[in-house]
Amino acid sequence: MSVKFNWSCPYCNRDSTITDSNFSEDVHRYNQDNKDGESAIITTVITCPNENCKEYTIKGTLQSYYWKKTFSGNTLEISPDVRLEWSMKPNSMAKQFPSYIPKAITTDYEEACLIKELSPKASATLSRRCLQGIIRDFHKVNKGRLVDEIKAIEKKVDPVTWQAIDAVRSIGNIGAHMEKDINLIIDVEPKEAQLLIGLIEILIKDWYVAKHERQQHLESIIGVADTKAAEKKSNKSSNSDDEKAAASS
């Protein structure tokens, strides 16, 4: 079966379309009377099509499988439920951000990505910490408590983004604070932790990267205007010298 899907390289951040020539997948099945029964490890390797990159990713998932009866015989079916998922290369799926993003923010973000599968609750807590760092650095708000800092920027961002930001705080609190009833256990799933990481990526792109690119674009326009003004001044000076030379001859 041929493959074709959109993909973003975690190394060069280039978006591309992955086809059979860039994609490899293999399934290792086992049982050996283990407690989970019929199990399969699926390894996926993707090579970046970008000629200036050519890096590759290796990802593994642990799933169950079963045999499905058909008219032509039994066929192997992999269950869509993923028991475990991990990234072997790179060791997390953290995106590479420009160096002008504060190091404290990218460090918390990368650690949240790295621990997402092993401890989603800890990942959510790191996303919460990362969010607080972004708000304090970008919006210059420092009120001690994250809930107060989020309230302070409510009028500065669109309603949906603000609600999502407050949701990160709420979910991150699950890992940051113990419940009053210590027997009450609220888990965070890896997919939920990934949603929080996704919001951090959106905020970095929409706030830091967009601002930087906008500034560069505007500075380029100003630079072009300055160059044209200098050329105009130089041409006027040259014409004036030519006129003086003609008058004296």
KELOTI-353486 format. One record per residue: chain; residue in one letter; residue number from 1; y, z, x of N, C-alpha, C in turn. Coordinates in pm, whole numbers. Atoms other than C-alpha are relative to their C-alpha. Example, Ala and Ser with C-alpha at 12.3 -4.5 7.8 and 13.67 -1.06 7.14 Angstrom:
BEGIN
  chain  res    n     n_Y     n_Z     n_X    ca_Y    ca_Z    ca_X     c_Y     c_Z     c_X
      A    A    1    -119       0      89    -450     780    1230     120       0      90
      A    S    2    -119      -6     -82    -106     714    1367     109      73     -77
This chain:
BEGIN
  chain  res    n     n_Y     n_Z     n_X    ca_Y    ca_Z    ca_X     c_Y     c_Z     c_X
      A    M    1    -119       0      84       0       0       0     124       0      88
      A    S    2    -120      11     -81     334    -105     146     102     107     -41
      A    V    3    -103    -100      27     624     139     173     137     -61      19
      A    K    4    -139      42     -15     997      88     133      88     107     -65
      A    F    5     -86    -105      54    1247     371      96     119      23      94
      A    N    6    -120     -31     -78    1590     484     212     -22     129      79
      A    W    7      24    -113     -90    1602     732     499     120      19      90
      A    S    8    -111     -33     -91    1862     909     712     -57      64     125
      A    C    9      55     -50    -126    1780     968    1079      66     133      37
      A    P   10     -58    -129     -37    1826    1334    1180      59       1     141
      A    Y   11     -52       7    -136    1911    1222    1534     134     -74       8
      A    C   12    -123      80      -8    2174     949    1492      80       1    -130
      A    N   13     -64     -10     132    2260    1019    1124      25    -136     -65
      A    R   14     -14     133      60    2232     647    1045     -94     -12    -120
      A    D   15      83      28     117    2107     549     700     -68    -135      18
      A    S   16      74     125     -16    1839     280     694    -110      -8    -105
      A    T   17     114      20      89    1550     137     495    -128      -1      83
      A    I   18     126     -10     -73    1203     233     615    -106     -86     -68
      A    T   19     109      84      50     919     -17     579    -126      29      82
      A    D   20     128     -22     -70     561     -45     708      13      -1     152
      A    S   21     -13      12    -146     681    -137    1058      56     127      64
      A    N   22     -59    -123     -54     858     201    1096     -73     125     -47
      A    F   23      61    -112      70     615     420     903    -150       9      28
      A    S   24     144     -23     -19     274     575     973     -38     132     -68
      A    E   25      46    -121      69      77     827     766    -151      11      14
      A    D   26     144     -22     -15    -265     983     817     -38     128     -74
      A    V   27      49    -114      78    -477    1229     616    -123      58      68
      A    H   28     117     -71     -54    -711    1488     764     -51      94    -108
      A    R   29      58     -81     107    -943    1635     499     -96     103      57
      A    Y   30      95    -103     -43   -1137    1957     537     -29      97    -114
      A    N   31      38    -104      96   -1316    2226     338     -60     117      77
      A    Q   32      67    -102     -80   -1560    2422     555      -3     136     -70
      A    D   33      13    -121      82   -1587    2675     271     119      95      16
      A    N   34    -119     -86     -13   -1227    2797     317      45      50    -137
      A    K   35     -37     -66     125   -1059    3013      50      78     -91     -95
      A    D   36     -79      91      84    -837    2726     -76     -79    -122     -45
      A    G   37      81     114      41   -1118    2473    -112      42    -129      66
      A    E   38     -31     133     -54   -1064    2100     -65     146      -8      41
      A    S   39    -136       1     -53    -758    2071     158      23    -123      86
      A    A   40     -35     117     -80    -573    1794     335     132      24      72
      A    I   41    -124      -2     -78    -314    1782     611      47    -144      12
      A    I   42     -56     135      -7     -93    1475     577     109      -2     105
      A    T   43    -103      14    -103     103    1376     886      73    -133     -20
      A    T   44     -84     117      21     391    1133     855      90     -20     122
      A    V   45     -85      33    -115     566     959    1146      93    -114     -40
      A    I   46    -100     102      30     889     763    1099      81     -27     126
      A    T   47     -81      41    -115    1066     567    1375     132     -55     -50
      A    C   48    -133      47      40    1440     511    1346      16    -148      37
      A    P   49     -17     143     -28    1513     135    1315     122     -31      87
      A    N   50    -121      21     -78    1848     177    1492     -36     -27     146
      A    E   51      36      41    -136    1814      -8    1824      57      95     106
      A    N   52     -62     -92     -95    2044     245    1993     -57     141      -9
      A    C   53      59    -132      19    1831     537    1877    -151      -4      29
      A    K   54     146      13     -13    1458     463    1825     -72     135      12
      A    E   55      68    -129       6    1384     835    1789    -102      -3    -113
      A    Y   56     100      -5     106    1096     935    1568     -17     143     -50
      A    T   57      23    -131      60    1016    1221    1333    -148      15     -33
      A    I   58     138     -32      38     680    1390    1273       4     115     -99
      A    K   59      -2    -100     106     628    1583     952    -141      23     -51
      A    G   60     132     -32      53     323    1761     816       9      74    -132
      A    T   61      10     -74     126     227    1883     469    -145      41     -22
      A    L   62     133     -49      36     -69    2091     353     -13      -5    -151
      A    Q   63      19      19     143    -197    1988      11    -149       5     -33
      A    S   64     140       6      43    -517    1997    -192     -33    -143     -41
      A    Y   65      41     133      45    -720    1690    -285    -121      12     -91
      A    Y   66     117       3      89    -985    1592    -536     -47    -144     -12
      A    W   67      56     134      20   -1209    1300    -620      14     -38    -147
      A    K   68     -22      47     136   -1114    1100    -927    -100    -110     -32
      A    K   69      98     100      41   -1380     906   -1112      69    -120     -62
      A    T   70     -52     126      55   -1297     542   -1182    -117     -93     -26
      A    F   71     106      98      29   -1491     237   -1299     -63     -54     128
      A    S   72      51      55    -126   -1525     123    -939     -58     108      91
      A    G   73      53    -109     -82   -1636     465    -812     101     113      13
      A    N   74     -90    -113     -22   -1471     782    -688     112     -37      98
      A    T   75    -114      24     -89   -1124     762    -534      65     133      36
      A    L   76     -63    -123     -49    -947    1025    -326     142      11     -55
      A    E   77    -134     -25      52    -640    1175    -492      57     125      67
      A    I   78     -69    -114     -61    -391    1403    -317      84      69    -106
      A    S   79     -79     -76      97    -241    1678    -532     148      -3      39
      A    P   80    -143       2     -33     141    1657    -556      55     137      41
      A    D   81     -46    -135     -35     167    2034    -509     -15      24     150
      A    V   82      -1     -23    -145     264    2112    -149     -11     149      28
      A    R   83      19    -141     -35     127    2442     -17      88      42     117
      A    L   84     -77     -30    -121     304    2423     316      57    -131      54
      A    E   85     -65     119     -56     546    2182     479      72      40     128
      A    W   86     -67     -33    -124     674    2173     835      39    -126      74
      A    S   87     -50     111     -82     870    1951    1070     -37      28     145
      A    M   88      43     -18    -139     716    1905    1414      96     -65      98
      A    K   89     -99      68     -84     977    1665    1555     102     -70     -89
      A    P   90     -50    -120     -67    1253    1762    1534     -59     124     -64
      A    N   91      65    -121      52    1151    2123    1480      62      48    -131
      A    S   92     -55     -22     134    1377    2133    1174      71    -128     -40
      A    M   93     -67     121      48    1549    1873     958     151      19      -6
      A    A   94    -145     -21      -6    1896    1999    1044      70    -128      47
      A    K   95     -78     118     -38    2152    1719    1063      85      32     123
      A    Q   96     -85     -16    -118    2350    1663    1380     146     -21     -42
      A    F   97    -140       9      38    2718    1736    1318      88     -10     124
      A    P   98     -91      17    -115    3019    1653    1543      35     133      66
      A    S   99     -28    -121     -78    3122    1900    1812     124      74     -47
      A    Y  100    -120     -70      47    3452    1978    1638     -29      97    -114
      A    I  101      40    -101      97    3261    2176    1374     -21     131      76
      A    P  102      16    -126     -73    3281    2546    1477    -146      33      30
      A    K  103     136     -28     -46    2974    2650    1676     -69     106     -85
      A    A  104      61    -107      80    2918    2965    1469     -55     -54    -131
      A    I  105      44      60     127    2886    2752    1154    -124     -85      21
      A    T  106     116      87     -22    2647    2494    1298    -123      81      44
      A    T  107     113     -84     -42    2432    2768    1455     -69      63    -120
      A    D  108      59     -59     122    2383    2948    1122     -69    -106     -84
      A    Y  109      58     110      77    2318    2614     952    -134     -42      58
      A    E  110     124      44     -66    2055    2509    1208    -110     105     -15
      A    E  111     100    -106      16    1881    2847    1186     -51       7    -144
      A    A  112      42       3     141    1876    2825     805    -101    -112     -23
      A    C  113      95     113      11    1702    2486     836    -132      34      68
      A    L  114     119     -28     -81    1460    2612    1101     -97      95     -69
      A    I  115      84    -105      58    1334    2908     899     -28     -23    -148
      A    K  116      10      27     144    1338    2745     554    -141      14     -54
      A    E  117     138      -4      48     960    2708     520     -65     136      26
      A    L  118      62    -127     -37     860    3029     699      54     115     -84
      A    S  119     -62    -108      78    1108    3254     515     119     -56     -77
      A    P  120    -109      57      81    1312    3085     239     109     102     -32
      A    K  121     -98    -105      31    1478    3418     156      97      21     117
      A    A  122     -84     -14    -119    1604    3454     514      89    -123      18
      A    S  123     -77     124      -7    1717    3090     507     118       6     -96
      A    A  124    -107     -12      99    1918    3157     190     108      96      47
      A    T  125     -96     -97     -54    2079    3458     357      87     -64     108
      A    L  126     -75      69    -104    2180    3243     655      96    -103     -60
      A    S  127     -90      94      68    2324    2979     420     120      74     -57
      A    R  128    -109     -84      53    2529    3255     256      97      35     112
      A    R  129     -82     -34    -116    2655    3366     598      79    -122      49
      A    C  130     -64     125     -42    2731    3005     692     114     -36     -94
      A    L  131    -103      27     101    2924    2958     367     123      87      23
      A    Q  132    -112     -91     -24    3137    3263     441      80     -43     123
      A    G  133     -68      48    -120    3214    3128     787      85    -123     -28
      A    I  134     -74     122      35    3321    2792     642     127      35     -77
      A    I  135    -117     -38      81    3552    2953     384     106      68      86
      A    R  136     -96     -71     -85    3712    3181     642      69     -94      99
      A    D  137     -58      91    -100    3764    2903     897      83    -110     -64
      A    F  138     -68     117      56    3860    2609     676     116      40     -91
      A    H  139    -104     -40      96    4059    2789     405      83     119      48
      A    K  140     -75    -111     -59    4187    3071     630       7     119     -96
      A    V  141      10    -113      93    4070    3335     380     -92     105      63
      A    N  142      82    -107     -56    3943    3671     503      29     129     -77
      A    K  143     -20    -116      86    3909    3941     240    -110     105      13
      A    G  144     104     -99     -22    3607    4127     372    -127     -27     -79
      A    R  145     118      27      85    3376    4053      78      -3    -148     -38
      A    L  146      14     142      31    3241    3704      16      40     -30    -143
      A    V  147     -33      24     140    3279    3739    -361     151     -13     -19
      A    D  148    -146       7      10    3655    3800    -318      53    -126      68
      A    E  149     -43     121     -71    3688    3512     -71     -27    -124     -84
      A    I  150      31     113      88    3519    3274    -315      99      -6    -116
      A    K  151    -100      -2     107    3754    3385    -594     134     -52      49
      A    A  152    -129      41     -56    4049    3317    -362      13    -152      13
      A    I  153      -8     146     -15    3958    2947    -327     -33     -73    -130
      A    E  154      41      62     126    3872    2886    -693      91    -115     -41
      A    K  155     -96     103      41    4190    2683    -754      13    -113     103
      A    K  156     -12      99    -108    4149    2487    -430    -112    -103       0
      A    V  157     113      92       4    3818    2317    -511     -32     -34    -145
      A    D  158      35      39     136    3676    2135    -813     -98     101     -60
      A    P  159      80    -104      67    3496    2350   -1074    -149      -2      35
      A    V  160     144       8     -28    3143    2222   -1005     -30      48     142
      A    T  161      19     -46    -138    3176    2274    -630      16     151      10
      A    W  162     -23    -144      -3    3315    2623    -687    -119      76     -58
      A    Q  163     117     -65      61    3024    2715    -916    -120      -3      94
      A    A  164     111      12     -95    2775    2587    -658      19      96     118
      A    I  165     -31     -94    -109    2949    2789    -384     -33     143     -42
      A    D  166      29    -136      49    2927    3104    -596    -150      20     -19
      A    A  167     146      -9      15    2560    3026    -664     -67      28     135
      A    V  168      54     -27    -134    2491    3021    -288      17     148      33
      A    R  169     -23    -144     -21    2647    3367    -266    -102      84     -76
      A    S  170      90     -77      86    2434    3491    -555    -144      -5      50
      A    I  171     138      14     -48    2105    3352    -422     -16      63     138
      A    G  172       4     -60    -134    2187    3458     -66      -5     151      -4
      A    N  173       2    -146      15    2237    3813    -191    -142      54     -16
      A    I  174     139     -44      18    1865    3826    -274     -59      45     133
      A    G  175      50     -37    -132    1788    3834      96      89      99      72
      A    A  176     -94     -85     -72    2101    4016     207       0     144     -49
      A    H  177      -7    -134      57    2074    4315     -27    -130      37     -70
      A    M  178     118     -53      68    1781    4527    -145      34      32    -145
      A    E  179     -20     -36     140    1741    4564    -522      -6     152     -15
      A    K  180       3    -144      26    1802    4912    -665    -143      46     -27
      A    D  181     143     -26      22    1443    4903    -789     -77     -73     110
      A    I  182      63      65    -116    1255    4839    -464    -131     -69     -37
      A    N  183     123      66      45     948    4734    -663      28    -135     -66
      A    L  184     -38     129      59    1143    4442    -810      12    -103     111
      A    I  185       3     102    -105    1063    4141    -594      43    -134     -59
      A    I  186     -49     132      41    1262    3821    -641     -12     -94     119
      A    D  187      23      93    -110    1142    3536    -422      94    -120      -9
      A    V  188     -73     126     -10    1329    3228    -307     -98    -104      51
      A    E  189      92     106     -39    1126    2907    -287      63     -91     106
      A    P  190     -55      92    -101    1162    2659       4      90    -108     -59
      A    K  191     -82     104      63    1297    2393    -234     136      56     -41
      A    E  192    -126     -64      37    1561    2640    -354      86      24     124
      A    A  193     -73     -20    -126    1655    2726       5      59    -132      49
      A    Q  194     -49     132     -40    1689    2352      73     123     -41     -80
      A    L  195    -118      30      82    1935    2319    -216     125      67      57
      A    L  196    -114     -70     -60    2159    2579     -52      42     -68     130
      A    I  197     -29      73    -125    2132    2399     283      72    -130     -32
      A    G  198     -64     126      41    2224    2076     104     147      19     -33
      A    L  199    -141     -26      32    2546    2233     -25      80      24     128
      A    I  200     -68     -21    -128    2638    2349     326      30    -134      65
      A    E  201     -20     134     -58    2592    1989     445     112     -74     -72
      A    I  202    -105      65      79    2813    1863     161     137      54      38
      A    L  203    -129     -62     -33    3091    2111     243      46     -40     140
      A    I  204     -37      40    -136    3083    2026     614      51    -144       0
      A    K  205     -42     141       5    3107    1654     536     131     -18     -76
      A    D  206    -118      19      85    3366    1681     257     124      69      55
      A    W  207    -116     -74     -49    3588    1934     430      31     -32     146
      A    Y  208     -28      20    -142    3555    1903     807       0    -148      41
      A    V  209      14     139     -46    3431    1548     865     101     -91     -67
      A    A  210     -96      85      72    3644    1385     594     142      25      49
      A    K  211    -134     -33     -50    3955    1567     718      22     -61     138
      A    H  212     -11      55    -136    3887    1463    1078      14    -152      -3
      A    E  213      -6     146       9    3825    1098     985     132     -46     -61
      A    R  214    -129      32      60    4135    1093     764     112      12     103
      A    Q  215    -102     -21    -102    4345    1233    1047      -5    -111     105
      A    Q  216      14     108     -98    4206     977    1292      54    -131     -55
      A    H  217     -46     124      62    4276     694    1047     153      -3      -7
      A    L  218    -146      -5      10    4635     807     988      65     -10     137
      A    E  219     -54       9    -136    4694     852    1360      -9    -142      54
      A    S  220      14     140     -40    4566     497    1415     112     -85     -60
      A    I  221    -109      73      66    4819     366    1162     133      28      70
      A    I  222    -123     -37     -71    5099     560    1333       4     -66     137
      A    G  223       8      63    -131    4980     426    1668      33    -149      -5
      A    V  224     -31     143      17    4993      66    1542     149     -19     -22
      A    A  225    -143      10      28    5345     123    1408      82      22     127
      A    D  226     -71     -27    -126    5459     269    1741     -11    -119      96
      A    T  227      20     117     -87    5308     -27    1929      87    -116     -44
      A    K  228     -82     108      53    5481    -277    1700     148      25      27
      A    A  229    -140     -34     -25    5812     -94    1739      35     -22     146
      A    A  230     -23      20    -143    5777    -100    2118       6    -149      34
      A    E  231      -1     145     -22    5695    -474    2110     131     -61     -48
      A    K  232    -125      51      57    5997    -540    1890     118      32      92
      A    K  233    -107     -42     -91    6224    -343    2125      -4     -80     129
      A    S  234      16      76    -124    6080    -524    2427      47    -144     -17
      A    N  235     -41     138      27    6135    -866    2266     151     -11     -11
      A    K  236    -146       1      12    6495    -780    2179      66       9     136
      A    S  237     -55     -18    -135    6561    -666    2535     -16    -127      81
      A    S  238      26     124     -74    6403    -984    2674      94    -111     -46
      A    N  239     -90     102      54    6608   -1207    2442     143      23      46
      A    S  240    -136     -34     -45    6927   -1023    2540      20     -40     145
      A    D  241      -9      38    -141    6855   -1076    2909       8    -152      15
      A    D  242      -4     146      -6    6791   -1449    2847     137     -52     -39
      A    E  243    -133      44      45    7121   -1483    2661     105      25     108
      A    K  244     -95     -31    -107    7311   -1313    2944     -15     -97     116
      A    A  245      25      92    -110    7146   -1536    3201      54    -139     -33
      A    A  246     -49     131      42    7233   -1848    3000     152      -5       3
      A    A  247    -147      -4       5    7596   -1739    2961      61      -4     139
      A    S  248     -55      -6    -135    7643   -1681    3333     -30    -124      82
      A    S  249      36     120     -78    7492   -2012    3440      98    -113     -25
